[in-house]
């Protein structure tokens, strides 16, 4: 058996199991029936259940995203939800050259230049909000609230939105939660359509441009789901001591693979096709299990680079904000590392669009140190 998180991330197997057990509870408590079904069928690359096709295998996953024609506006898909949320959104329901041009523009907006421009914003917030953690102290920080503020501030800067960052983040998470049931099979709750319409109206009041609204939904919900879970894993697995500016980017990419914050990509086939030998008909629902394509259940995947990318899609359907997400997580881990924080309270969010925490409180661990700063470091003396 291979050691978990090899190289600079190697930790005792017991600590790694503790981290995995806590993170698994996020899935099982948010959507227990769905994820039990996915776990039971994951050993087969493709599984058909009626007119729904579950796609688990990494090759089959890439095949769907790069070769199978997809209906971007079908009900129960990300694009369909986007169209209803934004009254005909820009990015997800375009075909051909228009779709490709919009994605290229967004990729540029979220590329390395955006990271350089936005990094001072989130680093400033991290420095301010984490300052309450000190060696020997009992103060705690809710990383869910911190992630929401960080995501809201970043999105506000990207979209030139003057709204309060937490207000913008709440509007984006509420809109996503209200439309999340469109992605899952089953009956809709009474009044769910009205709730989705109200949530969409609140978001579009802050961001009238449909592309900005969808950017907010994607960026905020992924950040709020991903950052607290990755930090909890880091704490449980005892990874703080090995964190440096050199190792943080690689660890961030690996933690995003292990936690797979966007575990499912719901799609609908626009034409007949074959995926891993399984016939797929036009109109069939495709549930792409990004979590399994990325081998999140494995400590060490056979192809780490490919697995790390799988959580962000593939080909023309790859997430253009992957680099920004990895940079944010790396900076959060580096900001937390001097405090060696431990989890003191974790409460799963049962209504969010993505599996995540409603609250994740951490406090400084027994080996915490003052973070390095521009001035001299001062050692506290025991009373």
C-alpha positions as CSV (number, residue, x, y, z in Angstrom):
1,X,0.0,0.0,0.0
2,X,1.3,3.5,-0.8
3,X,1.6,6.2,1.8
4,X,-1.1,8.9,1.7
5,X,0.0,12.3,0.4
6,X,3.4,11.2,-0.5
7,X,6.4,13.6,-0.8
8,X,6.2,16.8,1.2
9,X,2.6,16.0,2.2
10,X,3.4,12.6,3.8
11,X,1.5,12.0,7.1
12,X,0.7,9.0,9.3
13,X,-2.0,6.8,7.8
14,X,-4.1,7.1,10.9
15,X,-4.2,10.9,10.6
16,X,-5.1,10.6,7.0
17,X,-8.0,8.3,7.8
18,X,-9.2,10.8,10.4
19,X,-9.3,13.6,7.8
20,X,-11.1,11.4,5.3
21,X,-13.7,10.3,7.8
22,X,-14.6,13.8,8.8
23,X,-14.8,14.9,5.1
24,X,-16.9,11.9,4.2
25,X,-19.5,13.0,6.7
26,X,-20.0,16.2,4.7
27,X,-21.3,14.1,1.7
28,X,-23.3,11.6,3.7
29,X,-25.1,14.2,5.8
30,X,-25.9,16.6,2.9
31,X,-27.2,14.0,0.4
32,X,-27.1,10.6,2.1
33,X,-29.2,8.6,-0.4
34,X,-27.5,10.1,-3.5
35,X,-24.0,9.6,-2.3
36,X,-24.7,6.1,-1.0
37,X,-25.9,5.2,-4.6
38,X,-22.8,6.7,-6.1
39,X,-20.5,4.9,-3.8
40,X,-22.3,1.6,-4.5
41,X,-21.9,1.9,-8.3
42,X,-18.5,3.6,-8.5
43,X,-16.5,0.5,-9.5
44,X,-18.1,0.5,-12.9
45,X,-17.1,3.3,-15.3
46,X,-20.6,3.9,-16.6
47,X,-23.9,2.7,-15.0
48,X,-27.4,3.2,-16.6
49,X,-30.4,3.6,-14.4
50,X,-33.4,4.1,-16.6
51,X,-32.7,7.2,-18.7
52,X,-30.0,8.4,-16.3
53,X,-26.4,7.5,-16.9
54,X,-23.9,7.7,-14.0
55,X,-20.4,8.4,-15.3
56,X,-17.7,7.4,-12.8
57,X,-14.6,6.4,-14.8
58,X,-11.9,9.0,-15.5
59,X,-11.8,8.2,-19.3
60,X,-15.5,8.1,-19.6
61,X,-15.8,11.4,-17.8
62,X,-13.3,13.1,-20.2
63,X,-15.1,11.5,-23.2
64,X,-18.4,13.0,-22.2
65,X,-16.9,16.5,-21.7
66,X,-14.8,16.5,-24.9
67,X,-16.7,14.3,-27.4
68,X,-20.4,14.0,-26.6
69,X,-22.8,16.8,-27.8
70,X,-24.4,18.3,-24.7
71,X,-27.7,20.2,-24.4
72,X,-26.6,23.3,-22.4
73,X,-30.1,24.5,-21.7
74,X,-31.9,21.3,-20.6
75,X,-33.8,21.2,-17.4
76,X,-31.8,19.7,-14.5
77,X,-28.4,20.8,-15.9
78,X,-26.1,23.6,-14.8
79,X,-26.9,25.5,-18.0
80,X,-30.6,25.0,-17.5
81,X,-30.4,26.4,-14.0
82,X,-28.3,29.2,-15.2
83,X,-30.8,30.2,-17.9
84,X,-33.6,30.3,-15.4
85,X,-31.5,32.1,-12.8
86,X,-30.4,34.8,-15.2
87,X,-33.4,34.9,-17.5
88,X,-31.3,33.4,-20.3
89,X,-27.7,33.6,-19.1
90,X,-24.8,34.3,-21.4
91,X,-22.2,31.7,-20.8
92,X,-24.0,28.4,-20.4
93,X,-26.5,28.4,-23.2
94,X,-24.4,29.6,-26.1
95,X,-23.3,27.4,-29.0
96,X,-20.4,27.5,-31.4
97,X,-18.2,30.5,-31.7
98,X,-20.2,32.6,-29.3
99,X,-19.7,30.1,-26.5
100,X,-16.0,29.7,-27.2
101,X,-15.4,33.4,-27.3
102,X,-17.3,34.0,-24.0
103,X,-15.2,31.3,-22.3
104,X,-11.9,32.7,-23.7
105,X,-12.9,36.1,-22.3
106,X,-13.7,34.7,-18.9
107,X,-10.5,32.6,-18.8
108,X,-8.6,35.8,-19.4
109,X,-10.5,37.6,-16.7
110,X,-9.7,34.8,-14.2
111,X,-6.2,34.1,-15.3
112,X,-2.8,34.9,-13.7
113,X,-3.4,38.6,-14.1
114,X,-6.5,38.4,-12.0
115,X,-4.7,36.4,-9.4
116,X,-2.0,39.1,-9.1
117,X,-4.7,41.9,-9.0
118,X,-7.0,40.2,-6.5
119,X,-4.5,38.5,-4.2
120,X,-3.9,41.6,-2.1
121,X,-7.7,41.7,-1.4
122,X,-8.0,38.2,0.0
123,X,-4.6,38.3,1.7
124,X,-5.6,41.5,3.5
125,X,-8.8,39.8,4.7
126,X,-6.9,36.7,5.9
127,X,-4.5,38.8,7.9
128,X,-7.2,40.8,9.6
129,X,-9.6,37.9,10.3
130,X,-7.0,35.4,11.5
131,X,-5.2,37.9,13.8
132,X,-7.5,36.8,16.7
133,X,-5.8,33.4,16.7
134,X,-2.8,33.6,18.9
135,X,-0.5,31.2,20.7
136,X,-2.2,29.9,23.8
137,X,-5.4,31.8,23.1
138,X,-9.0,30.4,23.1
139,X,-10.4,32.6,20.3
140,X,-12.0,30.8,17.4
141,X,-12.6,31.7,13.7
142,X,-15.5,30.4,11.6
143,X,-13.9,29.5,8.3
144,X,-17.2,29.3,6.6
145,X,-17.9,32.9,7.3
146,X,-14.3,33.8,6.4
147,X,-14.6,31.9,3.1
148,X,-17.9,33.7,2.3
149,X,-16.4,37.1,3.0
150,X,-13.3,36.3,1.0
151,X,-15.4,35.0,-1.9
152,X,-17.7,37.9,-1.8
153,X,-14.9,40.4,-1.8
154,X,-13.1,38.7,-4.7
155,X,-16.3,38.5,-6.7
156,X,-17.2,42.1,-6.0
157,X,-13.8,43.2,-7.3
158,X,-14.1,41.0,-10.4
159,X,-17.6,42.3,-11.2
160,X,-17.1,45.9,-10.0
161,X,-20.1,45.3,-7.6
162,X,-20.3,47.9,-4.7
163,X,-22.4,45.5,-2.5
164,X,-21.1,44.4,0.9
165,X,-19.1,41.2,0.3
166,X,-21.0,39.1,2.8
167,X,-24.4,40.3,1.4
168,X,-23.2,39.4,-2.1
169,X,-22.0,36.0,-0.9
170,X,-25.3,35.2,0.8
171,X,-27.2,36.1,-2.3
172,X,-25.1,33.8,-4.4
173,X,-25.3,30.9,-2.0
174,X,-29.1,31.3,-1.6
175,X,-29.6,31.4,-5.3
176,X,-27.5,28.2,-5.8
177,X,-29.3,26.4,-2.9
178,X,-32.7,27.3,-4.3
179,X,-31.9,25.9,-7.8
180,X,-29.8,23.0,-6.7
181,X,-32.7,20.6,-6.8
182,X,-32.9,21.0,-10.6
183,X,-29.6,19.1,-10.7
184,X,-30.9,16.1,-8.8
185,X,-33.6,13.5,-9.8
186,X,-36.7,13.4,-7.7
187,X,-39.9,15.3,-6.9
188,X,-39.6,19.0,-6.2
189,X,-40.8,20.5,-2.9
190,X,-44.0,22.7,-3.0
191,X,-43.0,26.3,-3.5
192,X,-39.4,25.5,-4.6
193,X,-39.9,27.3,-7.9
194,X,-41.1,30.5,-6.1
195,X,-38.2,30.3,-3.7
196,X,-35.7,29.9,-6.6
197,X,-37.3,33.0,-8.4
198,X,-37.0,35.1,-5.2
199,X,-33.4,34.1,-4.7
200,X,-32.6,34.8,-8.3
201,X,-34.2,38.2,-8.1
202,X,-32.1,39.1,-5.0
203,X,-28.9,38.2,-6.8
204,X,-29.7,39.9,-10.0
205,X,-30.6,43.1,-8.1
206,X,-27.0,43.2,-7.0
207,X,-25.6,41.9,-10.3
208,X,-27.9,42.8,-13.2
209,X,-25.5,41.4,-15.8
210,X,-26.2,37.7,-16.2
211,X,-22.6,36.7,-16.7
212,X,-21.6,38.5,-13.5
213,X,-24.4,36.7,-11.7
214,X,-23.4,33.3,-12.9
215,X,-19.7,34.1,-12.1
216,X,-20.8,35.0,-8.5
217,X,-22.8,31.7,-8.1
218,X,-19.9,29.6,-9.3
219,X,-17.1,31.4,-7.5
220,X,-18.8,32.0,-4.2
221,X,-20.3,28.5,-3.8
222,X,-17.1,26.7,-4.8
223,X,-15.0,28.8,-2.4
224,X,-17.4,28.5,0.5
225,X,-17.5,24.7,0.0
226,X,-13.9,24.1,-0.7
227,X,-11.8,26.3,1.7
228,X,-13.2,25.1,5.0
229,X,-13.2,21.4,4.0
230,X,-9.6,21.7,2.8
231,X,-8.5,23.4,6.0
232,X,-10.3,20.8,8.2
233,X,-8.5,18.0,6.2
234,X,-5.2,19.8,6.7
235,X,-5.7,20.1,10.5
236,X,-6.9,16.5,10.9
237,X,-4.0,15.1,8.8
238,X,-1.4,17.2,10.6
239,X,-0.1,18.9,7.5
240,X,0.6,22.4,8.9
241,X,4.2,21.8,9.8
242,X,5.3,21.0,6.2
243,X,3.6,24.0,4.6
244,X,5.9,26.5,2.9
245,X,5.3,28.9,0.0
246,X,7.0,26.2,-2.2
247,X,4.8,23.3,-1.1
248,X,1.5,25.2,-0.6
249,X,0.4,25.3,-4.3
250,X,0.9,21.6,-4.7
251,X,-0.9,20.8,-1.5
252,X,-3.8,23.1,-2.4
253,X,-4.2,21.2,-5.7
254,X,-4.1,17.8,-3.9
255,X,-6.6,18.9,-1.3
256,X,-9.0,20.1,-4.0
257,X,-8.8,16.6,-5.5
258,X,-9.4,14.8,-2.2
259,X,-12.3,17.0,-1.2
260,X,-13.8,17.5,-4.8
261,X,-16.0,20.5,-3.8
262,X,-18.1,20.2,-7.0
263,X,-18.6,16.4,-6.9
264,X,-21.2,16.1,-9.6
265,X,-21.7,17.7,-13.1
266,X,-25.3,17.2,-14.3
267,X,-25.6,17.2,-18.1
268,X,-28.0,16.0,-20.8
269,X,-27.0,14.4,-24.1
270,X,-27.9,16.5,-27.2
271,X,-27.4,13.5,-29.6
272,X,-27.0,9.8,-29.6
273,X,-23.5,8.6,-28.5
274,X,-21.6,5.9,-26.9
275,X,-19.6,6.3,-23.6
276,X,-17.3,3.5,-22.5
277,X,-19.3,1.1,-24.6
278,X,-22.6,2.2,-23.1
279,X,-25.1,3.6,-25.6
280,X,-26.4,7.1,-24.7
281,X,-29.5,8.5,-26.3
282,X,-30.5,12.0,-27.0
283,X,-32.1,13.5,-23.9
284,X,-30.5,11.0,-21.5
285,X,-29.5,12.6,-18.2
286,X,-25.7,12.3,-17.6
287,X,-24.5,12.5,-14.0
288,X,-20.7,13.1,-14.3
289,X,-19.2,12.1,-10.9
290,X,-16.2,14.4,-10.8
291,X,-15.3,13.1,-7.4
292,X,-14.7,9.6,-8.8
293,X,-13.1,10.8,-12.0
294,X,-10.6,12.6,-9.8
295,X,-10.1,9.5,-7.7
296,X,-10.9,11.4,-4.6
297,X,-11.4,8.1,-2.8
298,X,-7.8,7.2,-3.4
299,X,-4.8,8.5,-1.4
300,X,-2.5,8.4,-4.5
301,X,-4.0,8.3,-8.0
302,X,-2.1,6.7,-10.8
303,X,-2.0,10.0,-12.8
304,X,-1.9,12.9,-10.2
305,X,-1.9,15.7,-12.7
306,X,-4.9,14.4,-14.6
307,X,-6.8,13.6,-11.4
308,X,-6.1,17.1,-10.0
309,X,-7.5,18.7,-13.2
310,X,-10.6,16.4,-13.2
311,X,-12.3,18.3,-10.4
312,X,-12.4,21.3,-12.7
313,X,-13.8,19.5,-15.7
314,X,-12.0,18.9,-19.0
315,X,-11.5,20.3,-22.5
316,X,-14.0,23.0,-23.5
317,X,-15.9,22.4,-20.3
318,X,-13.0,23.0,-18.0
319,X,-13.5,25.6,-15.3
320,X,-11.6,28.8,-16.2
321,X,-11.2,29.8,-12.5
322,X,-9.2,26.7,-11.5
323,X,-5.9,28.7,-11.1
324,X,-7.6,31.4,-9.0
325,X,-9.2,28.7,-6.8
326,X,-5.9,27.0,-6.2
327,X,-4.2,30.3,-5.4
328,X,-6.8,31.3,-2.9
329,X,-6.6,27.9,-1.1
330,X,-2.8,28.0,-1.0
331,X,-2.8,31.4,0.6
332,X,-5.4,30.4,3.1
333,X,-3.3,27.4,4.2
334,X,-0.2,29.5,4.4
335,X,-2.0,32.1,6.5
336,X,-3.3,29.4,8.9
337,X,-0.1,27.4,9.1
338,X,1.6,29.4,11.9
339,X,-1.3,28.9,14.2
340,X,-1.4,25.1,13.6
341,X,-5.2,25.3,14.1
342,X,-7.4,22.5,15.2
343,X,-11.1,22.0,14.6
344,X,-13.3,22.7,17.6
345,X,-16.8,22.6,15.9
346,X,-18.0,21.3,12.6
347,X,-21.6,21.4,11.4
348,X,-22.6,20.2,8.0
349,X,-24.8,22.4,5.8
350,X,-27.8,20.3,4.7
351,X,-29.3,22.9,2.3
352,X,-26.3,24.2,0.4
353,X,-25.8,23.6,-3.4
354,X,-22.5,21.9,-2.8
355,X,-21.5,19.6,0.1
356,X,-20.0,21.8,2.7
357,X,-20.1,23.1,6.3
358,X,-22.6,25.5,7.8
359,X,-20.0,26.2,10.4
360,X,-16.4,25.2,10.9
361,X,-14.7,26.8,13.9
362,X,-10.9,26.5,14.5
363,X,-8.6,27.7,17.1
364,X,-4.9,27.9,17.5
365,X,-3.2,24.6,18.3
366,X,-0.7,23.9,21.1
367,X,2.3,24.5,18.8
368,X,1.0,27.8,17.4
369,X,3.5,30.5,16.6
370,X,3.1,34.2,15.9
371,X,2.9,34.6,12.1
372,X,5.9,36.2,10.5
373,X,5.5,39.9,9.8
374,X,7.4,42.9,8.8
375,X,8.5,43.7,12.3
376,X,10.4,41.7,14.9
377,X,8.7,38.6,16.3
378,X,7.9,38.7,20.0
379,X,7.8,35.6,22.1
380,X,5.1,35.5,24.8
381,X,6.3,34.6,28.2
382,X,4.2,32.3,30.5
383,X,2.6,34.1,33.4
